[in-house]
Amino acid sequence: MNPELAPLLVASHKTDFEVYHGRLYIDGQWREAGGGERVERLSPAHGELVSTYAVATPEDVDAAIDAAHRAFHHGPWPKMKGAERARVLLAIADGIQAQIERLALIESLENGKPLTQARAEVAGCADLWQYAASLARTTSGDAYNTLGEDMLGLVLRQPIGVVGIITPWNFPLWILCQKLPFAMAAGCTCVIKPSELTSGTTVMLMEILEKAGVPAGVANVVTGKGSRVGQPLAESPRVDMLSFTGSTHVGSMLAGVASKKLKKVALELGGKNPQIVFPDCDWDAMVDAVVFGVYFNAGECCNSGSRVLVHESIVERFAAAVIERAREVPVGDPLHPDAKVGAIVSEQQMNDILGHIETGVSAGAKVRLGGGRYASANGLYLQPTVLTDVTADMGVAREEIFGPVLSVIAFRDLDHAIEIANDTAYGLSAAVWSSDIDTCLKVARGVDAGTIWVNTFLDGYPELPFGGFKASGVGRELGKQAVEDYTETKTIQLHIGERKNLWLPAKK
């Protein structure tokens, strides 16, 4: 362990936890996988068994699609009034709030994130369901009374149909709740495939939906590995839309498969998000936000502020301040109440992060803090890392690392900062730090990203759309249009009175 870092925190006692045995949820029924296979999940923080899950077969996936297809075309859900669907969504929000501790614990144990953070995320998920409930009652079309006295135009929105939802391991419940309640608010039915690493909260959520009175087939969960479960969702002609959050590589592959069926896709993918720091910023607020932005969720976050562009006049002062603050970041057992950074999700992810650091050093970057794992730890813990002397052409400045690694890059002036910020394949989010509103607005307008934070970082609200430019994705989640993404638009032209101007005049 690097002696400059704070010591690794260890929980004084383990929380009592019974191993969770998750099953498939198809057509309102709990069932084992057709092949009887199960997969185990060990806690990345403790190396102990946390949960086991049924591994769905292609036949299981087909049954889930059948159930969702039947529920959409013959069930009550799409035909319900918006107010009726809203009441069910609000009951689900209440169910989540009633089980915050249970949901947060399994999320923490499976993912490695601090329990305190998981609690806050679960509470936020309830808010997403409440917001979606409001949209279930307010989504509307248009009427055109300006087409002449004999014509009335109506534009309706109707649910698109069956939605396949594929979610990642880093925010399992949160990301599902950015999708499922809005699809359900629109009247869609869904087949959900969570990551095999963190399926717990998704399966538990189905218990809450069942209790809230969601009709059979409206929401179905099939657990298992991606190619075995996710690909059939992209390929099936009975799945009308695919909503995926994950890596750009997998998202591109799934979009290619879906395009052959002319299936609508919504993709929330990777990011290489810059925070741009000018000398006239609020220094203390900026330093805290930079450290938070890169080490939150151990950097396993598509919105991670993993590169900071700093004006060349303050780059060394900045590096010293961030290193000093990063040394104080409490890393350790996610069950410890003071832990801010927990374990890395898997050995593979740990090796990927270390590989990026090694590549950066080979290219000329300097490790000023961290750079390795906590060798004495039983779990998968990585030291908060700061790399300086990074140039914009290096891999650590351009590629998504998905770990607690900060790259510091110098820029000359505002135009140079925008140029560096845009010089990646990604465009998910960015931040600018300056007391000059002109500087902030020029950066906000100039940087190609779906979200721009001004003098803050990683704030989020259900009311504001979220999504990216370029390789960061297609479409938007959240915001007042979120339900509309799960609808088709239908035009109705209603003729009034006698139809005149016949193409072939009637014979006398």
C-alpha positions in Angstrom: 0.0 0.0 0.0 1.2 3.5 -0.8 2.1 5.0 2.6 0.8 8.4 1.5 -2.7 7.2 1.3 -5.2 6.9 4.2 -5.3 3.4 5.7 -7.9 1.0 4.4 -11.0 1.0 6.5 -12.3 -2.3 7.9 -15.9 -2.7 9.3 -15.9 -3.6 13.0 -18.5 -6.3 12.4 -20.2 -8.0 9.5 -23.9 -7.3 8.9 -26.0 -10.5 9.3 -26.9 -11.5 5.7 -28.6 -14.6 4.5 -27.5 -15.6 1.0 -30.1 -14.5 -1.5 -31.4 -17.1 -4.0 -32.8 -15.3 -7.0 -35.2 -16.9 -9.5 -36.6 -15.9 -12.9 -39.7 -13.8 -12.9 -41.8 -14.6 -16.0 -45.5 -13.9 -16.6 -46.1 -13.1 -12.9 -44.5 -16.4 -11.8 -41.3 -17.2 -10.0 -39.4 -20.1 -11.6 -36.1 -21.8 -11.9 -34.2 -21.8 -15.1 -35.2 -24.4 -17.6 -31.7 -26.0 -17.5 -31.5 -25.9 -13.7 -28.2 -24.0 -13.9 -27.3 -21.3 -11.3 -24.5 -18.8 -11.0 -22.9 -17.6 -7.7 -21.9 -14.0 -6.8 -19.1 -13.4 -4.3 -18.7 -10.1 -2.6 -15.8 -8.2 -4.2 -15.1 -6.6 -0.8 -15.1 -9.8 1.3 -14.8 -12.7 -1.1 -17.8 -14.4 0.5 -20.9 -15.8 -1.1 -23.7 -13.2 -1.4 -26.2 -14.6 -3.8 -27.0 -17.2 -6.5 -29.1 -16.7 -9.6 -30.9 -18.8 -12.1 -29.1 -18.9 -15.5 -31.8 -18.4 -18.1 -31.9 -20.6 -21.2 -32.9 -19.4 -24.6 -36.3 -21.0 -24.0 -36.6 -19.0 -20.8 -35.9 -15.8 -22.6 -38.5 -16.8 -25.3 -41.1 -17.5 -22.6 -40.4 -14.0 -21.1 -40.8 -12.3 -24.5 -44.0 -14.3 -25.1 -45.4 -13.2 -21.7 -44.6 -9.5 -22.4 -46.0 -9.7 -25.9 -49.2 -11.3 -24.7 -49.5 -8.8 -21.8 -49.1 -5.9 -24.2 -51.6 -7.1 -26.9 -54.2 -8.8 -24.7 -53.6 -7.6 -21.1 -55.0 -4.6 -19.3 -51.9 -2.5 -18.7 -51.7 -0.6 -22.1 -55.4 0.1 -21.9 -55.4 1.5 -18.4 -56.0 5.2 -17.8 -52.9 7.2 -17.1 -54.1 7.8 -13.6 -54.5 4.1 -12.9 -51.0 3.4 -14.1 -49.8 6.3 -12.0 -51.3 4.8 -8.8 -49.5 1.6 -9.4 -46.2 3.4 -10.0 -46.6 5.3 -6.8 -47.3 2.1 -4.9 -44.0 0.8 -6.3 -42.2 3.9 -5.1 -43.7 3.3 -1.6 -42.5 -0.3 -1.8 -39.0 0.8 -2.6 -38.9 3.2 0.3 -40.1 0.5 2.7 -37.2 -1.7 1.7 -34.3 0.8 1.4 -32.1 -1.1 3.9 -32.7 -4.5 2.3 -32.1 -3.3 -1.3 -29.1 -1.2 -0.3 -27.4 -4.0 1.5 -27.4 -6.5 -1.4 -26.4 -3.7 -3.8 -23.4 -2.9 -1.6 -22.4 -6.5 -1.1 -22.7 -7.5 -4.8 -21.2 -4.3 -6.3 -18.7 -3.3 -3.6 -20.0 0.3 -3.3 -20.3 1.9 0.2 -23.6 1.0 2.0 -24.2 4.7 2.8 -24.0 5.5 -0.9 -26.3 2.6 -1.8 -28.9 3.8 0.7 -29.0 7.2 -1.0 -29.3 5.6 -4.5 -32.2 3.4 -3.5 -34.0 6.4 -1.9 -33.4 8.3 -5.2 -34.9 5.4 -7.1 -38.2 5.9 -5.3 -38.2 9.5 -6.6 -37.7 8.3 -10.2 -40.9 6.2 -9.9 -42.8 9.1 -8.4 -41.7 11.3 -11.3 -42.6 8.7 -13.9 -46.1 8.5 -12.2 -46.6 12.2 -12.9 -45.7 11.7 -16.6 -48.2 8.8 -16.9 -50.9 11.3 -16.3 -49.6 14.2 -18.4 -48.1 12.7 -21.6 -50.3 13.9 -24.5 -50.4 14.4 -28.2 -51.6 17.4 -30.3 -54.7 18.6 -32.1 -54.6 20.8 -35.2 -57.8 22.9 -35.8 -56.1 25.0 -38.5 -56.4 22.6 -41.5 -59.6 24.0 -42.8 -63.2 23.8 -41.8 -63.6 20.2 -43.0 -60.5 18.7 -41.4 -59.4 18.1 -37.9 -55.9 16.7 -37.3 -55.0 14.6 -34.2 -51.5 13.4 -33.2 -51.7 10.5 -30.7 -48.9 8.9 -28.7 -49.4 5.2 -28.0 -47.0 2.7 -26.3 -44.4 1.2 -28.6 -44.9 -2.3 -27.3 -42.5 -4.8 -25.7 -39.2 -3.2 -24.5 -36.1 -5.2 -23.8 -34.1 -3.5 -21.0 -30.4 -4.5 -20.4 -28.7 -2.9 -17.4 -25.0 -2.8 -16.2 -23.4 -3.7 -12.9 -22.3 -0.3 -11.7 -25.7 1.2 -10.7 -28.0 -1.8 -11.1 -31.1 -0.4 -9.5 -30.7 3.2 -10.3 -30.2 2.6 -14.1 -33.1 0.2 -14.2 -35.2 2.9 -12.5 -34.2 5.4 -15.2 -35.9 3.1 -17.7 -38.6 0.7 -16.4 -41.0 3.2 -14.7 -41.0 5.4 -17.8 -41.7 2.5 -20.1 -44.4 1.3 -17.8 -45.9 4.8 -17.6 -46.2 4.8 -21.3 -48.1 1.5 -21.2 -45.3 -0.7 -22.4 -44.4 -4.2 -21.2 -40.8 -5.2 -20.5 -38.3 -8.0 -20.4 -35.3 -7.1 -18.2 -31.8 -8.5 -18.2 -29.6 -7.3 -15.4 -25.8 -7.9 -15.1 -25.0 -11.3 -13.8 -22.7 -9.6 -11.3 -25.3 -7.5 -9.6 -28.8 -9.0 -10.3 -30.0 -8.8 -6.7 -31.9 -5.5 -6.6 -33.5 -6.1 -10.0 -35.0 -9.4 -8.8 -36.0 -7.9 -5.5 -37.8 -5.1 -7.3 -40.0 -7.6 -9.0 -41.3 -8.6 -5.6 -42.2 -5.0 -5.0 -44.0 -4.8 -8.4 -45.9 -8.0 -7.7 -47.1 -6.6 -4.4 -48.1 -3.3 -6.0 -50.5 -5.1 -8.3 -48.6 -5.0 -11.6 -50.4 -7.4 -14.0 -48.7 -10.6 -15.0 -46.3 -10.2 -18.0 -45.9 -6.5 -17.7 -42.4 -6.8 -16.2 -40.3 -10.0 -16.6 -36.7 -10.7 -15.4 -34.3 -13.2 -16.9 -30.9 -13.5 -15.3 -27.8 -14.8 -16.8 -24.9 -13.9 -19.1 -25.2 -11.3 -21.8 -24.8 -13.2 -25.1 -27.2 -15.8 -23.9 -29.9 -13.5 -22.7 -29.3 -10.0 -24.1 -28.8 -10.9 -27.7 -32.2 -12.7 -28.1 -33.8 -9.5 -26.9 -32.1 -7.6 -29.7 -32.9 -10.2 -32.3 -36.5 -11.1 -31.4 -39.1 -9.5 -33.8 -41.6 -9.5 -30.8 -39.4 -7.0 -29.0 -40.2 -3.6 -30.3 -37.5 -1.5 -28.6 -34.2 -2.1 -26.9 -32.9 0.1 -24.1 -29.3 -0.6 -23.1 -26.8 0.9 -20.7 -23.3 -0.3 -20.8 -20.1 -0.1 -22.8 -19.9 1.5 -26.1 -18.5 -1.7 -27.6 -21.4 -3.9 -26.5 -23.9 -1.1 -27.3 -22.7 -0.8 -30.8 -22.9 -4.6 -31.3 -26.5 -4.7 -30.0 -27.5 -1.8 -32.1 -26.2 -3.6 -35.1 -28.2 -6.7 -34.3 -31.3 -4.6 -33.6 -31.0 -2.6 -36.8 -31.4 -5.8 -38.9 -34.9 -6.0 -37.4 -35.4 -2.2 -37.7 -35.9 -2.1 -34.0 -35.8 1.2 -32.1 -32.8 1.5 -29.7 -31.9 3.7 -26.8 -28.3 3.6 -25.8 -26.6 5.1 -22.8 -22.9 4.3 -23.2 -19.4 5.3 -22.1 -17.9 8.7 -21.3 -14.5 10.4 -20.9 -15.8 13.5 -19.1 -13.7 16.6 -18.7 -13.8 19.1 -15.9 -12.3 22.3 -17.2 -10.7 24.5 -14.5 -9.9 28.2 -14.9 -7.7 30.2 -12.5 -10.7 32.4 -11.3 -12.7 29.5 -10.0 -14.0 28.9 -6.5 -10.9 26.9 -5.5 -12.1 24.9 -2.5 -15.4 23.9 -4.2 -13.6 22.9 -7.4 -11.0 20.7 -5.6 -13.7 18.9 -3.6 -15.8 18.4 -6.8 -12.8 17.0 -8.8 -12.0 14.5 -6.1 -15.6 13.5 -5.7 -16.1 13.4 -9.4 -13.4 10.8 -10.1 -13.5 8.7 -6.9 -17.3 8.5 -6.5 -18.4 4.8 -7.0 -14.7 4.0 -7.3 -14.7 5.7 -10.7 -17.0 2.9 -12.0 -19.3 5.5 -13.4 -20.1 6.6 -17.0 -20.2 10.2 -15.8 -16.9 10.0 -13.9 -14.8 13.1 -14.2 -11.7 11.1 -15.1 -9.9 13.9 -16.9 -9.4 17.4 -15.6 -8.3 20.1 -18.0 -6.4 22.8 -16.0 -5.1 26.1 -17.2 -1.3 25.9 -17.6 -0.7 28.8 -15.1 -2.2 26.8 -12.2 -1.6 23.2 -13.2 1.0 22.4 -10.5 -0.9 24.2 -7.8 -4.0 22.2 -8.8 -2.1 18.9 -8.8 -0.8 19.5 -5.4 -4.2 20.4 -4.0 -6.0 17.5 -5.5 -3.3 15.0 -4.4 -3.5 16.4 -0.8 -7.3 16.0 -0.8 -7.2 12.6 -2.5 -4.9 11.2 0.2 -7.7 11.7 2.6 -10.4 9.8 0.7 -11.6 7.0 3.0 -11.3 3.7 1.1 -12.4 0.3 2.5 -15.0 -2.1 3.5 -18.3 -0.8 2.0 -20.1 -1.7 5.3 -17.9 0.7 7.2 -20.0 3.9 7.8 -17.0 6.2 6.9 -16.1 4.5 3.6 -16.4 6.8 0.6 -14.8 4.3 -1.9 -15.4 0.6 -1.7 -14.2 -2.4 -3.7 -13.7 -2.8 -7.5 -16.5 -5.0 -8.9 -14.3 -7.8 -10.2 -10.8 -9.1 -10.7 -11.2 -8.5 -14.5 -12.1 -4.9 -13.9 -9.2 -4.4 -11.5 -6.8 -5.7 -14.1 -8.3 -3.5 -16.8 -7.8 -0.4 -14.6 -4.2 -1.4 -13.8 -3.5 -2.0 -17.5 -4.7 1.6 -18.3 -2.3 3.0 -15.6 0.6 1.0 -16.9 -0.1 2.1 -20.5 -0.3 5.7 -19.3 3.1 5.5 -17.5 4.7 3.9 -20.6 3.4 6.9 -22.6 5.0 9.4 -20.3 2.4 10.1 -17.6 3.6 10.3 -14.0 1.9 8.5 -11.1 1.7 11.2 -8.3 -0.5 9.2 -6.0 -1.7 5.6 -5.8 -1.3 3.6 -8.9 -1.8 0.1 -7.5 -4.0 -2.1 -5.4 -4.1 -2.4 -1.6 -2.0 -5.6 -1.6 -2.7 -6.4 2.1 -6.5 -6.3 1.6 -8.6 -9.4 1.3 -11.0 -7.7 -1.2 -10.5 -5.9 -4.5 -9.4 -2.4 -3.4 -7.6 0.0 -5.6 -5.7 3.1 -4.4 -7.1 6.5 -5.5 -4.7 7.5 -8.3 -3.6 10.8 -9.8 -1.6 10.9 -13.1 0.1 14.2 -14.2 2.1 15.2 -17.3 -0.8 13.7 -19.3 -1.1 14.9 -22.9 -4.3 14.9 -24.9 -3.1 12.2 -27.3 -2.5 9.6 -24.5 -4.8 6.7 -24.0 -5.5 7.7 -20.4 -6.8 11.0 -21.7 -9.0 9.5 -24.4 -10.2 6.1 -23.2 -12.8 5.2 -20.5 -10.8 3.7 -17.6 -13.9 3.0 -15.3 -11.8 3.2 -12.2 -10.5 5.7 -9.6 -7.9 7.2 -11.9 -7.6 11.0 -12.5 -5.6 12.3 -15.5 -4.5 16.0 -15.3 -4.1 17.8 -18.6 -2.9 21.4 -19.1 -4.5 23.8 -21.6 -3.4 27.2 -22.9 -6.7 29.1 -23.3 -10.4 28.7 -23.6 -10.4 27.6 -27.2 -7.6 25.1 -26.5 -9.6 23.7 -23.6 -12.7 23.2 -25.8 -10.6 21.6 -28.5 -9.1 19.1 -26.0 -12.5 18.4 -24.4 -14.0 17.5 -27.8 -11.1 15.5 -29.0 -12.4 12.1 -27.9 -15.0 9.7 -29.3 -17.3 10.4 -26.3 -19.6 13.2 -25.4 -21.6 12.3 -22.3 -20.9 15.2 -19.8 -18.5 17.9 -18.8 -18.0 20.7 -16.2 -16.6 24.1 -16.3 -15.2 26.0 -13.2 -14.9 29.8 -13.5 -16.4 32.9 -11.9 -16.7 34.5 -15.3 -20.2 33.7 -16.8 -19.0 34.5 -20.3 -16.3 31.8 -19.9 -18.8 29.3 -18.5 -21.3 29.9 -21.3 -18.7 29.7 -24.1 -17.5 26.3 -22.7 -21.1 25.1 -22.2 -22.0 26.0 -25.8 -18.7 24.8 -27.2 -18.3 21.3 -25.6 -20.1 18.5 -27.3 -21.7 16.7 -24.4 -25.3 15.9 -23.3 -24.9 17.5 -19.9 -22.7 20.5 -18.9 -22.3 21.3 -15.2 -21.3 24.9 -14.3 -19.4 25.3 -11.0 -20.7 21.9 -9.8 -20.4 18.3 -10.8 -22.6 15.1 -10.8 -25.8 16.7 -9.8 -28.9 15.1 -11.2 -32.6 15.5 -11.2 -35.5 13.4 -12.7 -36.8 16.5 -14.5 -33.6 16.9 -16.6 -32.8 14.8 -19.6 -29.7 12.6 -19.5 -27.8 11.1 -22.4 -24.8 11.7 -24.7 -23.4 12.9 -28.0 -21.3 10.8 -30.3 -20.2 7.4 -29.0 -21.8 8.1 -25.6 -25.2 7.0 -26.8 -28.4 7.5 -28.7 -31.5 9.1 -27.1 -32.2 10.6 -23.7 -33.5 9.3 -20.4 -35.4 11.3 -17.7 -37.0 14.7 -18.3 -40.5 15.3 -19.4 -39.9 13.5 -22.7 -38.8 10.3 -21.0 -42.2 8.5 -21.4 -42.4 9.7 -25.0 -39.3 7.7 -25.9 -41.4 4.6 -25.3 -44.2 5.6 -27.6 -45.0 5.7 -31.3 -46.6 8.8 -32.9 -49.9 8.2 -34.8 -51.5 10.8 -37.0 -55.3 10.8 -37.4 -56.9 13.0 -40.1 -60.6 13.4 -39.4 -62.8 14.7 -42.2 -65.9 16.6 -41.2 -69.0 16.8 -43.4 -69.3 16.0 -47.1 -66.1 15.2 -48.9 -65.7 17.6 -51.8 -63.3 17.9 -54.6 -63.6 14.2 -55.6 -60.8 12.9 -57.7 -63.3 11.2 -60.0 -66.6 13.2 -60.0 -69.7 11.1 -59.4 -71.7 10.2 -62.5 -75.0 12.1 -62.9 
